[in-house]
Structures are given as C-alpha cells and as structure tokens.
Amino acid sequence: MTRIPNHPPAKADIAALKARAKHMRNHMLVMARGPGQGYIGQGLGIADVLAAIYFHELRWSPENLTDPNRDRFLLSTGHYSIALWAALAEAGIFPLEELPTYGADDSRLQMSTLDTTPGVEIIGGSLGHGLGQGVGMALGLRLQNSSARIFCELSDGELQEGSTWEAAMAGSNFRLDNLVALIDCNGIQADGAIVIDIEPVADKWRAFGWQVQEIDGNDMAAVVAALEQARATEGRPHAIVLRTKPGKGVPTLEQREKAHFVRVEPEEWDALILELEGQP
Ligand SMILES: Cc1ncc(C[n+]2csc(CCOP(=O)(O)OP(=O)(O)O)c2C)c(N)n1
C-alpha cells in the first residue's frame, strides 16, 4: 500500500506547534470579525489540539485530500468549524483573504461544517453522530487492510447523547485501535455550564473498554505526548479527555461567562486580536 511519508512523525517541535496554534487563533479572530460574531470560544479552546493533529500527528497531504490511505480528522461538533477552517487555512488549503467570509452566504467557510468544503470529512451540524461515523470508518479501513487512522473530536455536550455511547461500545467491541476519540471537555454547553453531570468522564470511557488519558488540552507538550501514547495502543480504541479553556489565548474571552457564541462590536475584534498578539 502507498504510505503517505513522514510517519511515525519526527520528534515534535513544541515551540513551532505553539506558533501554529497562535496563528490559527489569529485566523479565527479574523474570521469572526468578518460577520462580527462566531463560535470563537470553543474554537480558541481547541486550537492547540488541532495544531498538534494537523501539523504533527495526522498522516495526510494537503495536495491530495482524498487519498484513500490518509488519516482522517472528524469534527463531530460542526459548530466548531471556525477551528477547522483555521487549521486548513494554516495548511494552505484556503487563502487567508477568504477568512472574513466566515458565515456569509455562498462562503465555503460556514459557521457549521458543509461537506462541500475541501478537507471536511463529515458534516457535524446535528450533534452526537461523529463517533458513530468514526467507528464505521475505522472498521472499514481495517477491512481494507489500510493502516490509516481516525481521529474523532467530540464535545462534553455530546456525552449526553446516547448515540455517542452506542458508538463507544461498538468501538471497543471491534477492538478499533485505529480510532482515537478527542473529547473536548470545555465545561460549556450552549447557554452556560454543562446541563447533565457527565463526570467522571475518564472512568466512563474506561468502563466502556477504551484506553484513556486525561490531560490539559491547552498544554501542547501534553497533547503531543498523549497522541504518541495513543499511537502505541493495541487492541482497543483510545480516548483522550481534553480539559480546555473556552476563549484560550485571549484574556477577555477567557473571562467571558457566555463563550459559546460570541458577538462583539467591530472595533472590539481589533482589540481582541491585539490581546492575542501580546500573549506568549
Ligand atoms: C442533536 C443536536 N441537538 C442540539 C443541537 C443544538 N446545539 C448546537 S451547539 C449546542 C451546544 C452543545 O454543547 P457542546 O457540544 O458541549 O458545545 P459548546 O457549548 O462547547 O460549543 C447545541 C445544543 C444540535 N446542533 N444538534
């Protein structure tokens, strides 16, 4: 089988990955400034994980987005699209001039994913379906003797949906060690805090037969190390419980109580971009 080169990945350059994440955060603010609003809180929170995935772990090629042997990153939460657009723009798939069209009629960069946008593997607008699709893809790849892997992001809100747990059960039943769940526990769900208590998250995944790690999802070195450990897992799927901070990297947004959907005045976006620039 054809192998996409550079795998297993070379030793991670943590400083370079942090710089990627910062560029991606900047892209997200530029996107949201276009319409004056967007799902920026969770996007900023997951930026470090997407930087580690797209610029270190994933075996893929921006020149051939449909290579059958590519690793797939599935964004189950379609409304986090701003983070995916930022990663794909940073990888050169979209010109940066396109970013301000975020959410506009006819834009490729919608506020929730469309599968007509290059680089999108699944539509995630209706929550709770990403992991089930990931299980099906991982099983299909194994049946085709492919060494490609599936990385499926999902949210803490989606842990309140039965379909997620059906998929978790199937993943361990089929011993899918080519499947990694990246669970974004940012503690929010639309209007405020998580509605139904989902803790202890890690223990629940262990009980479903998954190998589990729980880390600070905004600590780049920890994210890279967790992905490396997931690569070494054999015989069962792997879950990484990511504790992330909504608005991460932009202090005003980190302090904001309602960070699910952010709308601010046009001049305030410029101030937020300057705040990001001032961060390490
Ligand atoms: C099946 C389904 N139910 C409800 C919604 C509406 N909805 C969109 S985002 C959201 C919040 C979900 O919380 P979480 O996934 O944790 O995301 P966060 O608040 O961190 O953005 C909801 C309920 C949806 N998109 N799909």
The ligand as an ORCA input file, in Angstrom:
! r2SCAN-3c Opt
* xyz 1 1
  C     -28.652     16.845     18.030
  C     -28.478     18.318     18.299
  N     -29.125     18.860     19.332
  C     -28.999     20.189     19.603
  C     -28.215     20.981     18.788
  C     -28.139     22.492     19.053
  N     -26.828     22.857     19.610
  C     -25.864     23.414     18.827
  S     -24.447     23.699     19.681
  C     -25.110     23.107     21.103
  C     -24.305     23.061     22.373
  C     -23.686     21.749     22.592
  O     -22.713     21.757     23.618
  P     -21.245     21.340     23.281
  O     -21.309     20.371     22.180
  O     -20.602     20.941     24.558
  O     -20.596     22.611     22.651
  P     -20.036     24.003     23.237
  O     -21.075     24.617     24.124
  O     -18.775     23.725     23.935
  O     -19.867     24.784     21.994
  C     -26.418     22.689     20.908
  C     -27.279     22.098     21.975
  C     -27.551     20.372     17.694
  N     -26.757     21.062     16.878
  N     -27.699     19.025     17.472
*
